[in-house]
Amino acid sequence: MGGERGERREERKRSSSFQKRRKKRGKKVNLFFLQPLLQPSSGLPVWQARSDFLSALSSSQTTILVGETGSGKTTQIAQFVADAGFARPATAMVAVTQPRRVAAMSVARRVADEMDVTLGDQVGYSIRFEECSGPKTVIKFMTDGMLLREAMTDPLLSRYSVIILDEAHERTLATDVLFGLLKGVLARRAELKMVVMSATLEAEKFQVRGGGGWVFLRVFSFLPSIFFFVIISLLTLLLLSPLPRPTTNRATSRTPR
């Protein structure tokens, strides 16, 4: 019985219809339309404002950076600060706050991949019940609640040289408390830098709250081009995918005599 099944299977593989389906299934699709989305990080819009941002960070203690979604501010600004020499391992780190723990972990993993380093070494993160950093850590992503917890034991936040508050427009309770806390820390530590990043932010209100001396920068994104390539890719995939064949009922109905 088993031998007959094996022979039938071999005959089916040798059939022309099976070979045609196998070639069609293994056919590769040319994704040329996705090449603009796979460009390196240096093509992000935030790189156009890199020199302006670094000069503003050097001249002012606090910088407001408003960039639309997709401009690359979350992943690139911390690397700009570290590459410019504003940070040192363990003693003068760059702290980047995120409102959610999932965002802190995913962004830290993305930045570690871009810098070609091991996660937890030069780039780490700190969330509730999990610490992934070491003595060589330069950039540290964390939730705003974890930074508040560190401020309870270290009121001056002496381990950090630059503190980046990302997604400030969400205005969580921890973010508002951090604004008031950092205002006092900045007055006591002249070497400390703070960067406030957001997608949509009323900069005038934050300048009044900070008491002046704030530098405001705006980075424009390229969302229309991203949406264009995504739509083109979806339409191309739909056109290249074969249509399902309609199933026909082969059972013949018997007519009563």
KETILO-409015 format. One record per residue (C-alpha): residue in three letters; x, y, z. Coordinates in steps of 0.001 Angstrom, whole numbers, padded with zeros to 6 digits, always signed. Each point is the difference from the previous one (the first is absolute). Layout:
AlaXYZ/...
This chain:
Met+000000+000000+000000/Gly+002811+002374+000929/Gly+001857-000775-003207/Glu-003012+000910-002143/Arg-000356+003360+001804/Gly+003685+000740-000563/Glu-000280-000776-003709/Arg-003062+002248-000331/Arg+001832+002831+001769/Glu+002973-000335-002354/Glu-002265-000007-003042/Arg-001734+003130+001284/Lys+003358+001806+000434/Arg+001011-000909-003552/Ser-003223+001364-001435/Ser+000137+003263-001939/Ser-002696+001729+002072/Phe+001950-000566+003215/Gln+003195+001400-001506/Lys-001849+003093-001246/Arg-001472+000690+003463/Arg+003413-000483+001586/Lys+001662+002497-002341/Lys-002812+002505+000554/Arg+000249-000342+003755/Gly+003751+000599-000002/Lys-000188+003041-002266/Lys+001638+003103+001519/Val-001608+003422-000149/Asn+002145+003030-000799/Leu-000622+002514+002801/Phe+001640+002933-001767/Phe-002690+002346+001273/Leu+001074-000607+003616/Gln+003591+001168-000520/Pro-000667+003596+001213/Leu-001298-001441+003282/Leu+003197-002032+000506/Gln+002370+002954-000154/Pro+002505+000506+002855/Ser-000828+002199+002968/Ser+002073+002851-001450/Gly-002832+000640-002451/Leu-002470+000911+002744/Pro-001197+003637+000135/Val+001487+000538+003466/Trp+003493-000217-001514/Gln-000636+003271-001807/Ala-000259+001740+003385/Arg+002941-001822+001605/Ser+002423+002939-000028/Asp-002678+002448+001176/Phe-000996-002327+002810/Leu+003549-000520+001233/Ser+000730+003724-000064/Ala-003215+000683+001929/Leu+000888-002716+002511/Ser+003435+001546+000523/Ser-001252+003554+000416/Ser-003139-000616+002060/Gln-000838-002140+003003/Thr-003414-001002-001312/Thr-001070-000766-003568/Ile-003487-000617-001386/Leu-000088-002219-003076/Val-003298-000403-001835/Gly+000023-002621-002730/Glu-002835-001805-001689/Thr-000410-003737+000236/Gly+002533-001707-002240/Ser+002658+002718+000183/Gly+002360-002279+001977/Lys+000329+002108+003144/Thr-000565-002883+002423/Thr+002820-002180-001331/Gln+002481+002592-001309/Ile+000112+002859+002525/Ala+001544-002126+002750/Gln+002667-001186-002450/Phe+000736+003605-001010/Val+000545+000914+003644/Ala+002250-002992+000679/Asp+002069+000478-003166/Ala+000532+003692+000791/Gly+001735-000841+003283/Phe-002698+001052+002456/Ala-000046-003415+001680/Arg+002372-002376+001771/Pro-000607-003597+001090/Ala-001818-000429+003323/Thr+000947+003435+001414/Ala-001542+002370-002586/Met-002595-001964-001930/Val-002757+001107-002342/Ala-003411-000788+001466/Val-002938-000304-002413/Thr-003433-000318+001578/Gln-002954-001729-001627/Pro-003596-000058+001264/Arg-000334-003774-000529/Arg+002285-002883+000865/Val-000489-001735-003348/Ala+001228+003129-001789/Ala+003073+000208+002236/Met+001002-003595-000764/Ser-000689+000123-003737/Val+001756+003336-000565/Ala+003029-001135+002012/Arg+000246-003144-002121/Arg-000297+002053-003186/Val+002720+002465+001038/Ala+002296-002856+001036/Asp-000445-001567-003441/Glu+000762+003290-001741/Met+003138+000540+002093/Asp+000999-003654-000498/Val+000413-000624+003734/Thr-001408-002537+002425/Leu-003190+000981+001775/Gly+000853+000569+003644/Asp+003565+001104-000733/Gln+000345+003494-001525/Val-003772+000267-000420/Gly-002364-001189+002708/Tyr-003443+000469+001463/Ser-001663+000059+003383/Ile-003626-000879+000616/Arg-001938-001280+002951/Phe+001360-003334+001277/Glu+002664-000086-002756/Glu+003394+001685-000273/Cys+002057-000474-003161/Ser+003078+002215+000297/Gly+003625-000235+001115/Pro+003112+001992+000862/Lys+000600+000816-003698/Thr-003503+001361-000601/Val-000056+003414-001681/Ile-003633+000224-001191/Lys-002713-001225+002329/Phe-003675-000167-000902/Met-002491-000149+002854/Thr-003551+000758+000946/Asp-000665+003343+001628/Gly-001014-001814+003164/Met+003436-001628+000279/Leu+001700+003386-000277/Leu-002239+001288+002791/Arg+001005-002990+002105/Glu+003679+000777-000566/Ala-000642+003630+001000/Met-001193-001229+003409/Thr+003451-001421+000784/Asp+002026+002503-002072/Pro-001829+003376+000003/Leu+002555+001646-002301/Leu+000066-002910-002477/Ser+003778+000139+000041/Arg+000383-003085-002223/Tyr-001398+001831-003035/Ser+001383+002858-002058/Val-002893+000284-002473/Ile-003635-000872+000711/Ile-002331-000393-002980/Leu-003748+000061+000643/Asp-001638-001653-002989/Glu-003715+000047-000861/Ala-000547+003027+002234/His-003327+000777-001669/Glu-001636-002999+001689/Arg+000173+001872+003319/Thr-000055-002929+002386/Leu+000114+000555+003737/Ala+003617-001149+000218/Thr+001000+002327-002846/Asp-001531+003039+001681/Val+001726-000857+003274/Leu+003307-000403-001874/Phe-000356+003474-001513/Gly-000321+001572+003423/Leu+002783-002138+001442/Leu+002447+000666-002830/Lys-000631+003741+000186/Gly+001517-000008+003480/Val+002808-002387-000977/Leu+000992+002191-002959/Ala+000288+003007+002314/Arg+002395-001934+002254/Arg+001992-001746-002736/Ala+001222+002383-002680/Glu+001638-002811-002017/Leu-003224-002013-000325/Lys-001818+000129-003358/Met-003669-000732-000637/Val-001666-000708-003347/Val-003783-000033-000347/Met-001225-001879-003081/Ser-003521-000275-001276/Ala-002008-000402-003169/Thr-002435+002813+000749/Leu+000926+002428+002744/Glu-000888+003588+000901/Ala+003517+001280+000511/Glu-001061+003391+001347/Lys-001614-001527+003079/Phe+003091-002042+000796/Gln+002240+003032-000464/Val-002076+001957+002481/Arg+000068-002907+002446/Gly+003750-000366-000362/Gly+000616+003684+000622/Gly+001695+000814-003301/Gly+003277-001152-001473/Trp-001570-002734-002094/Val+000980-000739-003602/Phe-002775-001180-002296/Leu+000623-002178-003078/Arg-002458-001562-002431/Val+000683-002998-002230/Phe-002294-000783-002908/Ser-000774-003576-000913/Phe-000658-001864-003239/Leu-003198-001822+000933/Pro-001710+000560-003393/Ser+002824-001845-001798/Ile-000155-002881+002493/Phe-003742-000365-000455/Phe+000479+000167-003765/Phe+002517-002860-000071/Val-002069-002088+002421/Ile-003096+000384-002164/Ile+001979-000804-003150/Ser+001481-003099+001651/Leu-003399-001270+001124/Leu-001509+000526-003442/Thr+002939-001763-001655/Leu-000250-002970+002335/Leu-003720-000257-000692/Leu+000583+000092-003741/Leu+002813-002574+000081/Ser-001798-002451+002274/Pro-002001-002606-001942/Leu-003751+000107+000294/Pro-001622-003014+001702/Arg-001724-002350-002396/Pro-003732-000437+000540/Thr-000887-003370+001438/Thr-002454-001985-002132/Asn-002258-002625+001415/Arg+000744-003162-001966/Ala-002778-001945+001599/Thr-002686-000559-002607/Ser-003542+000339+001175/Arg-002327-002829-000856/Thr-003277+000992-001566/Pro-002992-002084+000996/Arg-001346-002175-002773/
